[in-house]
C-alpha cells in the first residue's frame, strides 16, 4: 500500500538530520531561529508552478520541521496553509487567486486558519496581493523562508490573544537577498526515485518577457563540494536519479568550477543511476557542458534547450543574447558530439511585435530541428518586466491562439514520428511507479526523458530495465521488458 505523506515525512524525519551541522552556512549571518516555538503549527504546503517551486516547498518543510513545526498531508488537518506560487504567466496567478477565494471560505468556518502566500507571485504582487485578498496573513518571497518560524510564531500569538482577523497585521517578508542560498538547510523530500536538487538560485539574464529576475533576485550558485555531498546522501537514501535545478542552470559557477565540472563531479557519485538538469540557457552551453554530457555515463543525453523564438529579430527584442543561426549551430554541434541526444524546448508565440513572417521563422525552425517535445506558450505580459515597459503587447489574443495551435499541431506530428521510429528498438528505462491506467504495468523514463509503459514481469520500482518498443503515441513508448 502507498505510504501517506505523513508517513513519508516521518520516515524522512528519522532518516535525515534536520539540521546539517557539518555543513557551514554559506552566509552565516542568516541564522535560523533555534528556539522551540511557543506554538507548534501543523502546516499544509500547496505547490504551484515549476520544479524549482517543488524544491522550495521541500526547503520550507525542512525549515519548519527543524523549528518544531509539522507538515501535514491534508488541508483538513492543518492550522496553517502555505500556497507556494508561480508568477510566470497571468493564468498561473489567476489560478492562485481563485484558490485563495476558496481558502477564504474555509477560513470563515475555521477562523484561526493562517493563510500564507509564498514564492514568486507573493514577491511579484506585494501589496496588491493584500488588496486583492485582505484575509491573507502572510506574504513571503523566495529569499525570506528562514523567517517562516518567526512569522508563524507571531501570527499564532495574534490568534491566541483573540485579535480579530481584520485587526491582525499580516506578516510580510519580501526582501531579496543575493547571499541567501539555504545551503545549510536539509529539505524534506518525498520518498521516490527522483530527487530535485537546487544548485543555483535567482537569474541574471534579464530576458525582457520574464518576471523571474524580479521575483527570485540575482543569480547565486551553491558550493560544489556541498552539492556533491548532497548527492551522496540522496543516493544513500535510495534516490536513483537527481535533477539539478537552476533558472539558467548551466551558468553555474563556484570559484573556478563551471557547470561541466559539476556534471562530472555529480556523475561520478557511486550508485547514482542518472543525472539530469533543467533549464539551461543556450548562450551558456559551453564545450565543458557538452563534454560532460557526451562522456559521463550517468549524465542523461537529454537537453531541454529553450528556444523561445526562431526569429533573430524577436530574440533581440527578447534579449535572449543569441541569434537563430547561433542556436541552429549549437544544435548541430550537440548532435554531432552526442548523436542520440534528445532535445526539447520552450516556445513563446505572440511576443510584442511578432509578425506573421517572424512567427513562420519559429514554425520553420521547429520543423527543421525536430524537437523530441516542446512546451509552448502564448506571450503573457508581466508587469515589472522590460517588455511591459517598452513594447506594446500588440499581437491580438486570437492571433496568439492561432499561432499556438499551429505549432502544437506541428510538434505533435514530429513527436509522434520520432517515437514511431523507435518501434523495434530496445531502450533502457528507469522504473518510477505503477501505470495509472493499468495496475499490471509500470511506467518509467528513458535516458531521453520519454515515458515508457510495460508489463511489470519480474521487475521493481527503481530498476533500470531494457524495454523493447512495440507501439508508440506522441507521448508514450509501449513495450515489454526483455
Ligand atoms: N509569457 C509566456 N511565456 C513565458 N515564459 C516565461 N515568461 C513568459 C511570459 N511572460 C515561458 C518561457 C520559459 C518558460 C519557463 O516559460 O518559454 O522558458
Boltz pocket constraint, residues with backbone or C-beta under 6 A from the ligand:
constraints:
  - pocket:
      binder: B
      contacts: [[A, 88], [A, 89], [A, 209], [A, 210], [A, 211], [A, 306], [A, 308], [A, 346], [A, 347], [A, 348], [A, 375], [A, 377], [A, 378], [A, 379], [A, 380], [A, 381], [A, 382]]
      max_distance: 6.0
